[in-house]
Amino acid sequence: MRKTKAKELTLENFSKYGTFARMKEPDGVSVGPKIHEFFCDRLVHGYASPSPVGLSISHVKKRKVLVDTTEIHSMCGEVMLPLDGDIYIHVGQVSDPDEPLYEKFEIFRVPEGYGVCLKPGVWHFAAFPCDKEFVSILVALPERTYVNDCIVKKIPEESQIGLEE
């Protein structure tokens, strides 16, 4: 197993995996009066099949950060938005579904209220709470992606990743 430090989200180091935006307490251009400001198109999930997008909730419990499983969606991206705590996610660059590039997987810390939009084919899996015992995550995926477009791989023990503190 290799250990790695969690990276902070920056445009430079996350762009190969997708995009992100601060959704909680947004800043920048908005429309409408202060009483009902509308911050438009903060995170655009354009990596989808023609299927309707489903909004789901993932509840993750505090556990040791050990990346031992990963998945991809070939036909769509995925949006994750931690609602009530910071999370760690792992990501891996697009590769042959039969040969993930485990040695290039990275771990990112996603602050509460920031949404990440992963590109199609980016390896990822369930998030890990950073500090809290339990975090709820809003997930946006085309309807039934988890059945129709999901390849899950158990990572060989020698390629698993732990978090370096």
DOKOLZA-847718 format. One record per residue (C-alpha): residue in one letter; x, y, z. Coordinates in steps of 0.25 Angstrom, whole numbers, plus 5000, padded with zeros to 4 digits. Last residue first. Layout:
<recs>
{"A",{X,Y,Z}}
...
</recs>
This chain:
<recs>
{"E",{4995,5050,5032}}
{"E",{4998,5041,5020}}
{"L",{4985,5035,5015}}
{"G",{4985,5021,5010}}
{"I",{4985,5016,4996}}
{"Q",{4983,5002,4991}}
{"S",{4992,4997,4980}}
{"E",{4999,4986,4987}}
{"E",{4985,4981,4992}}
{"P",{4980,4979,4978}}
{"I",{4968,4990,4976}}
{"K",{4954,4984,4976}}
{"K",{4948,4989,4963}}
{"V",{4934,4994,4960}}
{"I",{4930,4997,4946}}
{"C",{4917,5006,4946}}
{"D",{4908,5010,4934}}
{"N",{4895,5003,4934}}
{"V",{4892,5000,4949}}
{"Y",{4899,5011,4956}}
{"T",{4895,5020,4944}}
{"R",{4880,5018,4948}}
{"E",{4876,5032,4945}}
{"P",{4888,5041,4940}}
{"L",{4896,5045,4952}}
{"A",{4896,5056,4963}}
{"V",{4901,5052,4977}}
{"L",{4897,5061,4989}}
{"I",{4907,5056,5000}}
{"S",{4903,5055,5015}}
{"V",{4914,5054,5025}}
{"F",{4916,5045,5038}}
{"E",{4926,5045,5049}}
{"K",{4932,5058,5045}}
{"D",{4946,5061,5042}}
{"C",{4950,5057,5028}}
{"P",{4938,5049,5024}}
{"F",{4942,5038,5014}}
{"A",{4936,5038,5000}}
{"A",{4931,5026,4992}}
{"F",{4937,5023,4979}}
{"H",{4946,5029,4968}}
{"W",{4952,5027,4954}}
{"V",{4950,5037,4944}}
{"G",{4943,5031,4931}}
{"P",{4933,5042,4929}}
{"K",{4938,5055,4935}}
{"L",{4936,5058,4950}}
{"C",{4928,5070,4955}}
{"V",{4932,5074,4969}}
{"G",{4923,5083,4978}}
{"Y",{4928,5091,4989}}
{"G",{4918,5093,5001}}
{"E",{4927,5085,5011}}
{"P",{4942,5085,5006}}
{"V",{4947,5075,4997}}
{"R",{4960,5069,5001}}
{"F",{4966,5062,4989}}
{"I",{4973,5048,4988}}
{"E",{4981,5044,4976}}
{"F",{4982,5032,4967}}
{"K",{4994,5031,4958}}
{"E",{5000,5018,4963}}
{"Y",{4986,5012,4961}}
{"L",{4986,5014,4946}}
{"P",{4973,5006,4944}}
{"E",{4976,4994,4934}}
{"D",{4963,4987,4930}}
{"P",{4955,5000,4929}}
{"D",{4966,5006,4920}}
{"S",{4969,5019,4926}}
{"V",{4963,5032,4930}}
{"Q",{4971,5038,4941}}
{"G",{4969,5034,4956}}
{"V",{4961,5041,4967}}
{"H",{4960,5039,4982}}
{"I",{4951,5047,4990}}
{"Y",{4953,5052,5004}}
{"I",{4941,5060,5010}}
{"D",{4938,5073,5018}}
{"G",{4925,5074,5025}}
{"D",{4910,5077,5024}}
{"L",{4905,5077,5010}}
{"P",{4917,5070,5002}}
{"L",{4914,5072,4988}}
{"M",{4917,5061,4978}}
{"V",{4915,5062,4963}}
{"E",{4917,5050,4953}}
{"G",{4921,5049,4939}}
{"C",{4915,5041,4928}}
{"M",{4916,5030,4918}}
{"S",{4928,5022,4923}}
{"H",{4924,5022,4938}}
{"I",{4936,5018,4946}}
{"E",{4938,5011,4960}}
{"T",{4949,5009,4971}}
{"T",{4951,5000,4983}}
{"D",{4962,4999,4993}}
{"V",{4965,5014,4996}}
{"L",{4968,5013,5011}}
{"V",{4964,5026,5019}}
{"K",{4960,5019,5032}}
{"R",{4946,5021,5035}}
{"K",{4936,5032,5038}}
{"K",{4922,5029,5032}}
{"V",{4917,5033,5018}}
{"H",{4903,5036,5015}}
{"S",{4901,5037,5000}}
{"I",{4888,5045,4995}}
{"S",{4883,5044,4981}}
{"L",{4879,5054,4970}}
{"G",{4875,5048,4957}}
{"V",{4879,5054,4944}}
{"P",{4869,5050,4933}}
{"S",{4875,5041,4922}}
{"P",{4881,5048,4910}}
{"S",{4895,5044,4915}}
{"A",{4903,5053,4924}}
{"Y",{4916,5061,4925}}
{"G",{4910,5074,4924}}
{"H",{4908,5076,4939}}
{"V",{4910,5091,4940}}
{"L",{4914,5096,4954}}
{"R",{4912,5111,4957}}
{"D",{4901,5112,4946}}
{"C",{4894,5124,4952}}
{"F",{4896,5130,4966}}
{"F",{4881,5134,4969}}
{"E",{4879,5145,4979}}
{"H",{4866,5144,4986}}
{"I",{4865,5156,4997}}
{"K",{4878,5162,4991}}
{"P",{4870,5165,4978}}
{"G",{4871,5157,4966}}
{"V",{4883,5152,4958}}
{"S",{4897,5148,4963}}
{"V",{4911,5150,4959}}
{"G",{4922,5146,4969}}
{"D",{4921,5139,4983}}
{"P",{4915,5126,4987}}
{"E",{4912,5123,5002}}
{"K",{4910,5108,4999}}
{"M",{4912,5105,4985}}
{"R",{4927,5107,4984}}
{"A",{4931,5101,4970}}
{"F",{4938,5089,4964}}
{"T",{4942,5084,4951}}
{"G",{4947,5071,4945}}
{"Y",{4958,5061,4946}}
{"K",{4969,5067,4938}}
{"S",{4965,5081,4944}}
{"F",{4968,5077,4959}}
{"N",{4982,5081,4960}}
{"E",{4982,5095,4953}}
{"L",{4968,5099,4957}}
{"T",{4971,5097,4972}}
{"L",{4965,5087,4982}}
{"E",{4974,5083,4993}}
{"K",{4982,5071,4992}}
{"A",{4981,5059,5002}}
{"K",{4995,5054,5005}}
{"T",{4999,5040,5000}}
{"K",{5002,5026,5005}}
{"R",{5005,5014,4997}}
{"M",{5000,5000,5000}}
</recs>
